[in-house]
Amino acid sequence: MEIINENNFNEIINSEYALIDFYASWCGPCKMMAPVLDKINESRDNIKIAKVDVDKYENLARTYGVMSIPTLILFKNGQVIDKKIGFTAEPLLVEWINNNR
């Protein structure tokens, strides 16, 4: 899973389909979310999954209205499709991704 910075953020979100995880290294629910996202990332090649550390890239978090973490934002061709806040179990996350395709 790719770690995003301000230099490659636009390149990633302008992919056909991308899921960005806004997280912090100290956040418990974010740590729980990481293996779920890793598993989805390994099993699917039709979506780019990447992470943004909100402590390092506050401007990106602010731009997308991230107030709580983890916040997952789905992008399609650079446009926000949907947003999910908090830990989400794998089956629900997969369903959410599939429903927003």
Secondary structure, 3 states (H helix, E strand, C coil): CEECCCCCHHHHHCCCCEEEEEECCCCHHHHHHHHHHHHHHHHCCCCEEEEEECCCCHHHHHHCCCCCCCEEEEEECCEEEEEEECCCCHHHHHHHHHHCC
